[in-house]
Amino acid sequence: MDFFEHQDRAKRASLLLLAFYPLVIAAVTIGIYFALRVGLMFSRPSVLDDATRDALLYGPFWLPNLLKPVAGLTTLIILTLAAYKSLQLRDGPALARMLGGTPIAPETSDPAARRLRNVVEEMALASGLPVPWIFVLEQERGINALVSGYGPHDATVTVTRGALDTLTRDELQGVVAHEFSHIQNGDMRLNMRLTGLLFGIGGLAFLGSGLLRGARYSGSRRNGGVLIAGLGLWLFGSLGALAGGIVRAAVSRQREFLADASAVQFTRNPAGIVCALRKLAGRSGSRLLHPAAPQIGHMPFGATAGRFLYGFLATHPPLRERIRRIDPEAALDIPDDNSLLENIQTSHNRANRSGGIVESLAPQHTPAPQPFLPGVDQREAPNGTKRIVHDQPGSGWQASELMGLPTREHIALARALREAIPRPLAKAAHTPLGACATVFSLLLDIDPGVQGRQLRILAECELPGIAAATRALAPHAVSLEARLRLPLATLTELGLTRLSAEQFRSFCAAMDTLTKIDGRMTLFEWMLSKVVTHRLRPRIEGKAPRPIRHFTLGPVAAQAAVLLSTLARLGHRDEPAARQAFNQGAAMAGLHDLELLRREDCGLRKLDMALQSLVRVVMGRRRILIDACAATLAADGLATVAEVELLRGVCAMLDCSMPPLLPGQRLDRQQG
């Protein structure tokens, strides 16, 4: 199952959940109606006249004059409470703060926090995802972690202090990979919706208990009707919450199995996540002590409610079963003490000889490098320009097959890239001012005259001190290897998210001015400016991505023509080759009536406008579009590394993550 199928499956689960919710509301409404009717029958005589009491006692069971207000009021209460909780959890950081989380400071001197930040950044670089916010639950000594948010644009990784202090780097990497798989598989939105919807239903039980307490403390013997109504609200609200909890637990257990398998596939290191799971059996376990923890019990890496919750209500599979599916030899019963931890090193050795899931996802031998695209090999051209060579020109390999599937080699490459970035640039990238200066330094022209004009413009910018900070970083940025520029830009995302909305607008305006100052825009300048703003605008301005509007490519055929024409003309200079590449891409997209646009009708600025419409196409059709882009770029069997990076930029603009290109790799179509 690939990235797009995981996304579709998560959306289907969300739709089933939304379909189940009205059924629960209807069942709860019927129960409350029955309880209220009985309660009115036993109410004080002054509450009802004789005719109404006779209608309740001897009339039909369904009384429209009573059922309609009960149904309306019940639905209103549930939806209001659900909306309140959803508003409270408006984004990923909001949930982390609700649990008492604090973001990692840019200048933190805590080595455990820096290690966590490094691991998260490496995962983001390896997967092509935006760097998520990172929070730490300082008061929680249990070993746990979770990811929250409604999509990659507001994803937040939250880790307990117990996990930071207890787990090794490999174990922490396994846990973070588990959480990243929830981002990749589209689980976050489902988990956030579950939290809001179940809070709405459970709120009825809270109201019922309030009525019971009120009737009890009033001391009147004539409050039998209120007691029965309160009991009904509490009982049927609790039953509704129980039914929702069973659904939540069933969905959560399956998603946890999938995330474990994805983490093994991600890291190719089953020992890391196996040992992390084994450490959950320690004295601290995975419990969260915050009062709000039960509301989000289905979201963390480990169960938060102790070991007494099993069966239909267990939000997580038993630890032994999770371990068994990864490594049957390491599966064991979870004891009540720490004696298990003495054998952690033994587990490392046995996990590497595992079968089951690991046998297929993490072979014993070192896996052969996986290429960026099937049938593609990176070679050196005679002039030293790196090219991507496709073995079967015109065969139309499918780039979407690798979407969301980074490997251990990608993680190793990401770590090497991060460590190769000069320290002044890497350090500056984590602070707001330094992140702005880092991006601006990457846009500085090598021509001294143009660079001087750019620095003078920054001196007039509304960001105080930005010109001096950019000038200090300029020598490091100008001499930076080309392969390190985009990774460095990715590392600035956490720093840039600390900007206010007004500061971000000033940053975007300055970046736009710097790219246009010499009257031309390079491919890198376009990618840097558009990808950064596309990823950060929803996070800083609080605007959710635009909703899906198109379920086929037909309504956006004109925009698809701009995209494919731009790629065809960028990758092929002569007209016949560009036309052939365009036709191949259009055929793969199923848009056979498209015509190659003239050069003046396509370009980077028009490409930007086209992508703003194409991102609103349903995910499955975007998959076809990405395959068409890849086929267009490599129609003649050759594509430069810059063109493949352009493909990654297009994928980012379409909200689809693609791993970076691995050097010297090859995979034939026959290989798996």
N, C-alpha and C positions, 0 to 999 in steps of 0.2 A: 504494500500500500504506500503510495507516494504522498508528497506534500499536499497536493490538491485534493486527493481522496480523503486525507485526514481532515482537511478544512471542511469538505462537504459533509463528512460524517458528523463533525461537531455541530454544523448548522442543522443537520437533520435531528440530532439529539435536542437542540434548542427548540426546534419546531414541535417535537413530540412533547417536550416539557410544557411549552405554551399551550398545546392542545390539552394536556392533562390538567392544567391549572383551572380552567373553567369547570371541568368535571368535579374537581375538589370543592370549588366554591359552591357549585350546585348542591353537592351532597351536604356540605356544612350548612347551607341555607335551609335545606329541608329539615335537618336536625334541629337547628335553632328555631325554626317555625314550630315544630312539634313541641319543643320545650317551652316556648313562649305561650303557645296555646294552652298547654297544661298549667303554666304559671298563672295565666289570666283567670283560669277556672277556679284557682284557689286563692285569688287575690281578695283584698278587703271589699266588702259590699259597696263602699263608697266609690270604688274605682270604676265599676261597670254597672249599667242599668240592668233591669231584669230581662229585657228583650235580647240584649247582647249576650248575657250570661246563658240564656236559653239557646241562642244560636251556637254558642261554643259547646254546650252540653249535648244538644240533640240535632244540630245541623250537620251538613256534609263536612267531611274532613278538610277539604280545600276551600278556604274562604278567601276569595280574591282580594277583598278589602283589607285582609290581614297579610296575605302572602306577598302582595306587591310591595308594601312598605318594608316588610322584613327582608325580602330579596334585595331591594334597592339599598337599604341601609347596610346590610351585611356586605354586599359587594363594594359599597363606598368605603366602609371601614377598612376592608382588606386591601383595596387598591391604594387607599391613602397611606396606610402603614407601609405597603410595599414601595410606594413612590418616595416616602420619607427615607426609608433605608437606602434606596437606590440613589437618592440625592446625597445622602451622607457618604455613600461609596461612589462618588461621581467619577473617580479615576483611581488608578493604582496607588499613588502616594496617599490618598485619603484613607484607604484601608490600612496601610502600613502605620499611619499616624494614629488611627483608631486603636491599634494594638499597642501603642506606646513606642513605636519605632522612631529612630532618629537617623537622618541621612549621614552618610560618611562625609566628613569634612574634607575639602580639597587638600588642606595642608595637614591631614592627620599624621600623627607620629606612631599610631598603633600599628605594629607590624601585621597583626592578624587582619585588621581592616584593610590594609594595603594589599595583602595577599588576596583577600576576597575581591577587591576591586580589580586586581590584575586578572584573576580567573574569569570574572564576568566580562571584562573587556576582551579577553582572548576568545571567549565563546561568541561574543557579538561579531568580532572580526572574522571568525571562522565560518559563521553562519550567514553573514551578510545582513544581520538584523541591526536595528538601532541599538545603541547601548542603553539598557534600561536604567531607571533609577535604582539606587542601592540603599537599603535601610538595614539597620541592626536593632534587634530587640535586646537592649542591654540588660533588662531585668530578668530575662528568661534563661534559665540554666539548662533546660532541656535541649536536646539536639533536634533541631527542626528548621525548616525553610519553606517559603511559599512564594508564588508569583501572583500578582494581582494586576487588574486592569481590564480594558475592553479590547485591546489590540496591541500590536507592537508600538504604536505611537505613545501609549501611556503605561507600558509594562513596567512593573516594579518588582525587583527581587528583594525579599526580606529574609534575613537569616538571624537566628538567635545567637546570643553571645556564647551559649553552651556549645553550639556547633563550631563557632570560630575557635574556641579554646580546646576542643576535643578532637576535631577531625584533622587528618593530615591533608596535604595539598591534593593528593590523588583522590582522597575520599571527598573533599570539598568540591573538587572538579566533577566527580560523579553526581553529587547532589545538585550542583548548579546545572549540569547537563540535563538532569531529570526535570528541573524547573523550566529550562529553555525549551524542552520538548513540549511542555504545556503551551508555551507561546507559539511554537511551530504548528502544533496540532489544533490550535484554535480553542483550547479548553478554557481559557481565562474568562471570556465573555459568558460562557455557560455557567461557570462557577459563580461569577458575580450576580447573574440573574437568579440563580438558585438561592443565594443569600437573601436577596430582596424579596422574592416571592414567598419563601418560607417564613420570613419575618412577618409578612402581612397576615398569613394564616394563623401563625402562633400568637399574634396580637389579640385575637379574639379570646383565647384562653386567659390572657392577662386581664382583659376587660371583665371576663366572667369572674375571675378570682377577686377583682375589685368589688364587684357587686356582692359577692358572698361576704367579704369582709365588712362592707357597709351595712348589709342586713344584719350581720352578727352583732356589730357594735351598736346598732340602733336600739337593741334590747326589746323591740316590740315583737309580740307573738303573732301579729297580723301580717308579718312580712313573708308569709309562706310563698306567695307568688313571686316575690323578688328573689327569694332563695332558689326556687325552682328555675327561674329564668337565668340567674347567675350560674347555677349548676349546669344548665344546658349549654350556655355560652362556653363555660370552662371545658365541659366534657367534649362537645363536638368541635370546639376549636382545637383541643388537644388531639382528638382523633384525626382532624384534618392535617395538623402539623405532623402527626405520626405517619400518615399516608405520604405526605410530602417528603418526610425524612427517609422513608423506605426507598422512594424513587431517587432521592439525592444519593443515598448510600450505594444503590445499584449502579448508577451512572459513575460515581466517583471510583468505585472499586475497579471497574473496567478501564477507566482512564489512567489509574495508577499503574496497572499492569502494562499498559501501552507506553507510559512515560518511562518505566523502568527499562523496557526493551529498547526504547529510543535512546536512552542514556547510554546503554551498552553499545548500541550502534554508533552513537556519536563519538564516544571516547575510545572504543575498542579496548577498554580496560575494565572488564567485569569485576576485578578485585576491588576497585575503588568503591563502587556502589554497594557491593556485597559487604565489605567491611563497614561501610557507613550504616547499612541496615543492621548489622550485628551489634554495632555500638548503641543502637536504639534500645537494646536490652539492658543497658547499664542502669545504674541507680537513678540517674536523672531522666532516663527515657526520652520521650518526645513530647511530653505534656507541656501545654501552654497554660500559665496561671492567670493570664489576663481575663477579667470577667466577660469580655466579648468573644473569647476564643470559641465557645460552643457554636456561635453563629457561623463561623468560618471553618468548622471542623473538617469539611470535605476538601479544603484547599491545600493544607500543608503536605510536606514530604512524608511525615509520619503522623500516626493517630494522635490527637490532642486530648482525648478523654480517658486515657488510661486503658487498661486491658479488660475492663468489665463489659465493654460494649461489643457484642459479637452478633452473629446472625444477620438478620435483615437490616439492622440499624448500623452495622459497622461501616464506617465511611472508608476504611482502608482494609485491604486483604490482610490476613495474618502474616506476620513477618516471616514465619517459616515458609509459607507458600510463595511469598515474593522472592525469597532467597532461592527456593527450589526451582523456580522457573528460570532463574539466571544461572544457578550452579547447583545441580542436584546433590553433589557431594558435600556442599557447605550447608545444606538445609538441616535445621535442628530445631528442637523445642526451645522456646524462649524462657529462660529461668528468671527467678525473682532477684538474683544477686548479680554480682559482677564477675563471677567465675568464668563466664563465657569470654571475657575480654582477654584472658591469658593466651587464647589460641588465635589471636588476630593474625599473626604472621603466618600460621599454618593455613589460614584461609586464603592468604595471598597466593600461596603455592598451589592449593587445590583449585582455586578459581580459574587459574590459567589453564587447567586441564579439564575445564567443564564441558558439559554437553548441553542438550536442550537448546534453549534460546542462544546461549553463547556459542554453541557449536556452529550455528549458522551465521551469527552476527560477529563473532570475534574468533576467527580461526587461530590455531596454536601458532602457526608460522606467521612471520611478519607479512601483512598483506601487501600486495603489489600496489604501487601508487595509483590512485584513482584520478583520471584526468578530469579536466573541467567540463568537457563535452564528449559524449560517446563518439568514437571514431576519430578523435582529434589528438594530435601530437604536437608538442611545442618544439620547434627546431630553430637553429640559427640560420638566417639567410646569409648569403655571401657578404652582404654589406654590414653584417652584425645586427640587423634588425630582427628581433624575435618575431616569429610568425607561428600561427596555429595552422597546422596542415591537416586537412580532412582527407581520409583515405578513399572516400567514395564521393567525389564531387557530384552534387545534384541529388544525393540519396535522401537528404532531409533528415538528419539525425535530430533527436528530440531533446532539446536543452531542458525542458520542463521535468524530465525524469530525475534530474539532480537537484531540483528545487527543494530547499529545506533539508538536504541530506548531507551535511558536512561530515567529514571523517576525522579520524585521529590525525591524519596527515595535515588536514586543514587547521586543526588546533595547534599542532607543532609549528606550522607555518605562521599562524597568527602570533604565537609567542615569540618566534624569531623576529618577526616584523616589529612587534612592540618593543623588544629589547634592542633592536637596531636603530630605533629613532633616537637622535641625540638628546641627551638628558635635559638641556634647557628647554627644548620644544616639548618633550613629554611632561615635564613639570609644569610648564605654563598652560598646557592643554586642559588642566583640571580646574583652573580658577576662571571665573567669568571674564575678567579683563584679559587674562592670558589666553583664554580660548579664542576671544575675538582677535587678539593680536596674532595668534597662530594662523587663523584662517586668512587674515589680511596678508601676512607674510608669504603665504603660499600663492597669493595673487599678484605679488610684486613682479614687475617686469624686469628682465635682465638688462634692459637698456637703462643706463644711469639717468638719462634725461627723463624718460617716462617714469622711472621709479621715484625720482625727486618730486614730480608732479603728484604722484599718488600719495606720497608722505605729506605733502602740503595739504592735500584734501583731507587726510586723516587728522591733521592738526586742527582743522575747523569742524571736525565731527563732534557730535554731542556726547560722545563717550570720553570722559576725562582721562587723560594720560595714555590714550590708545596709540597716538603717533610715536611717542617715545618707546612704548612697549614693542610696537611693531618694528621700529628701527633696530632695537636690541636683538630681535629674533631674526632679522633679515639675513645676516650672513649664514646662519644655520639652515634657513629655509631655502635660500637660493642654491646652496650646494647639496641639498637633500636629493637622494636617489629617487627616481621617478616612481619606483615600486613602493616607496614609503609614503607618498603624498596622500593617497586616499585612506590608508590606515590611520595616519596622523589626523586627518580630518574627522574620521570616525571617533577618535579619542577625545575630540573637543566637544562632543555632544553633551556629555554630563556637565561640563562647565557652562556651555551656552544655555542649558535649561535653567540656570540660576538667574538669567537675565529677566528683568521685568518686561512686560509687553511693550512699553515705550522704548526701552533700551533695545529690544529685539528689532523693532521697526527701524531704529537708527542704524543698527548693525546691518540689516538687509539693504537699506538705502546706500550705505557706504560700500557694501560689497558690490552692489549693482553699478555704482559709479566707477569703482576700480576696474571692473571687467570691461567697461565701455570706453575708458579714457583714451585708448589708442585706436579706437574706431573698428576694432575687430574682436571676436571672441573665440578663443581656442576651445577645443573639445574638453580639455580638463577644466577650464574656467566655467563652462556651461554645467558640467557634471557637478562640480563642487558647489556652485551657487544654488542650483536647482534641487539637488538631492538634500543638501543641508537644510534649506528652507522648507522643503516638502516634509522632511522628517520632524523638524522642530516646531513648525507653526502650530500644529494641533497641541503639542505639549505645553507651549508657552502661552498661547492665546486661549487655551481651553476649548478649542473648537474641535468637535468630533469629525472624523473623515466624512466626506460626502456619502450619502447612502447609495446603494446599488440602484441603478436606473434602467440598465439595459440587460436583457437576458440572451440576446443574440448579437452578432457583430454587424448585422444589417444596418441598424440605425446609426452606427458609427463607422460606416464603410469609408466615408471621406477622410475621417481622422486616421483610419488604418492605412489609407493610401499615402497620407503625409508621412507616417511613421516608416512604412516599408520603402517609400521613395527616397527618404533621407538616408536610410541605412544603405540602400542600394547604391546611391551616388557617392556616399562616403567611402564605401568599400570597393568601388569599381569605377575607374576613371573614364573608360570609353563607353559610348552609348550602347552598343550591342551587349556588352557584359552586364552593364547596369540593368538593362531591360530583362535579360535572362534571369538575373538574380531576383529582380522584382517579381517577375512572373512565377518563379518558384515559390517565393514567400507567399504571394497572393493565393496560389493554388493550395498550399498547406493550410492557409486560413480559411479556405472554402469560398474566397471572394474572387471568382474567376472573371468578373466583369470589370475589375479595376484596371486603370491605365497608369503607367509610370508618369509621374508629374515632372514638369520642367524644373530645371535647377532653381529658377527664381521663385517657384511655387513651393519649395521645400527648404528646409534649413533648421538650425537649432532653435530659433525663436518660434517658428511655426510648429516644430516638433514639441516644444513645451506646451503650446496651446492644445495640440492634439492629445497629448498624454493626460491633460486635465479632464478630457472627456472619456478617454479609454479606461481610466482608473475606476470609472463608475460602471464598468461592465462586470457581470457576474464572474466569480473566480474561475469557473471551469472554462469560460471563453477566453479569459486572459491567458490561460495555459496554452490554448491553441495559438494565440497571438504571439506569445513568447517563442514557441516553436517556429512560427513563421519568421520572426526576426532573426533567429539563429540560422535558419535555412537561407535567408537573404544574405547574411554576412559571409557565409562560407559556401556560396553557390559554386565558386570556382575552385574550392579546396583550399583557399588561402584566406586567412583573416589575421590582421595584426593584433598584437596584445592590446593596443589602444582600442581597437574595435570591440574586442571581447569585454574590455572594461566599460565601453559604451553600452554593451548589452546588459551588463550588471547595473549600470546607471538607469537604464530603461526599466529593468525589473524593479529597482528600488522605487522609481516613480509610480509603478503599477502596484506597489505594496506587496511585492513578492520577493522574498529573500533568495539570493543566490550565492553560494560559497565562492571564495576567490579562486583564481587560476593557480594551479599547482605547477611548478616548473618541471619540465622534462617528463611529462606523464603521457600515458597512452592507454586507451581501452578500445578494443575492437568490439563491434556490435555483438559478436558471438559470446563475449565474456560477460559475466554477470556482475 
